[in-house]
Amino acid sequence: MNTTDAAKKIGVSPKTVQRWIKQLNLPMERNELGHYMFSDEDIALLKEVHNQIKQGVPMQQVIVKAKRKESAKNASGTVSNELLKKIADLEQMIYSKADDVVSYQLLVQRKEIEELTGRIETLERKIKELESKKNMPELQMSSIDKPRKKKAVYKTLLSSIFGL
């Protein structure tokens, strides 16, 4: 039975039936075109909803008895299986993303280590150059200092002669 026929049996409009199904999340079967298909059990369920609303029960407080216990169990089992699959997929995506982040961090750290190693090598070369300059033979150092000493001696000698 289609929505229009069901609505006529209950005494409401087809839009009202559709609204109840959506608002109360009623598990109704659909045909290949997506139209609702109602059984006698579905009609009885909708009549219960209609009676409660006639008695003044707000839509949020309407109590719906579970129809077709087996199909409800199957539906909940399917939903839970789908949720478990989605959770597993999300966990896999998280692990994959975490692996990507760790790989990136390793690459960055490796680059930083290579830069620091280069700096250390440069500093070691400079230290060796400074040490080699420090350990120059005394002759070379004294020859650098002698012209200054000669100038100082001549200067004092000349100043004492000429009285400067």
Backbone hydrogen bonds, N-H to C=O, Kabsch-Sander energy under -0.5 kcal/mol:
donor,donor_aa,acceptor,acceptor_aa,energy
6,A,2,N,-2.3
7,A,3,T,-2.6
8,K,4,T,-2.1
9,K,5,D,-2.0
10,I,6,A,-1.9
11,G,7,A,-2.5
12,V,7,A,-2.1
17,V,13,S,-1.7
18,Q,14,P,-2.3
19,R,15,K,-2.5
20,W,16,T,-2.5
21,I,17,V,-2.2
22,K,18,Q,-2.1
23,Q,19,R,-3.1
24,L,20,W,-2.5
26,L,21,I,-1.8
28,M,26,L,-1.5
29,E,37,M,-0.6
31,N,35,H,-2.6
34,G,31,N,-1.8
37,M,29,E,-2.7
38,F,1,M,-3.1
43,I,39,S,-2.1
44,A,40,D,-2.2
45,L,41,E,-2.0
46,L,42,D,-2.5
47,K,43,I,-2.3
48,E,44,A,-1.9
49,V,45,L,-2.0
50,H,46,L,-2.5
51,N,47,K,-2.5
52,Q,48,E,-2.4
53,I,49,V,-2.2
54,K,50,H,-2.3
55,Q,51,N,-1.7
56,G,53,I,-1.5
57,V,52,Q,-2.2
61,Q,58,P,-1.6
62,V,59,M,-1.0
64,V,62,V,-0.6
65,K,63,I,-0.5
72,A,68,R,-2.4
73,K,69,K,-2.4
74,N,70,E,-2.6
75,A,71,S,-2.8
76,S,72,A,-2.8
77,G,73,K,-2.7
78,T,74,N,-2.6
79,V,75,A,-2.7
80,S,76,S,-2.8
81,N,77,G,-2.4
82,E,78,T,-2.5
83,L,79,V,-2.7
84,L,80,S,-2.7
85,K,81,N,-2.3
86,K,82,E,-2.5
87,I,83,L,-2.7
88,A,84,L,-2.5
89,D,85,K,-2.5
90,L,86,K,-2.6
91,E,87,I,-2.7
92,Q,88,A,-2.3
93,M,89,D,-2.2
94,I,90,L,-2.4
95,Y,91,E,-2.7
96,S,92,Q,-2.4
97,K,93,M,-2.5
98,A,94,I,-2.7
99,D,95,Y,-2.4
100,D,96,S,-2.1
101,V,97,K,-2.3
102,V,98,A,-2.5
103,S,99,D,-2.4
104,Y,100,D,-2.2
105,Q,101,V,-2.5
106,L,102,V,-2.4
107,L,103,S,-2.1
108,V,104,Y,-2.4
109,Q,105,Q,-2.5
110,R,106,L,-2.5
111,K,107,L,-2.1
112,E,108,V,-2.2
113,I,109,Q,-2.4
114,E,110,R,-2.3
115,E,111,K,-2.2
116,L,112,E,-2.4
117,T,113,I,-2.5
118,G,114,E,-2.1
119,R,115,E,-2.0
120,I,116,L,-2.4
121,E,117,T,-2.3
122,T,118,G,-2.1
123,L,119,R,-2.5
124,E,120,I,-2.5
125,R,121,E,-2.0
126,K,122,T,-2.2
127,I,123,L,-2.4
128,K,124,E,-2.2
129,E,125,R,-2.3
130,L,126,K,-2.4
131,E,127,I,-2.5
132,S,128,K,-2.4
133,K,129,E,-2.0
134,K,130,L,-1.9
135,N,131,E,-1.9
136,M,133,K,-1.1
140,Q,137,P,-0.6
141,M,137,P,-1.4
142,S,138,E,-3.1
143,S,139,L,-2.4
144,I,140,Q,-1.2
145,D,141,M,-1.7
146,K,142,S,-2.4
148,R,145,D,-0.5
149,K,145,D,-1.6
150,K,146,K,-2.8
151,K,147,P,-1.9
152,A,148,R,-1.9
153,V,149,K,-2.2
154,Y,150,K,-2.8
155,K,151,K,-2.2
156,T,152,A,-2.1
157,L,153,V,-2.5
158,L,154,Y,-2.7
159,S,155,K,-2.2
160,S,156,T,-2.0
161,I,157,L,-1.8
162,F,158,L,-2.5
163,G,159,S,-1.0
164,L,159,S,-1.3
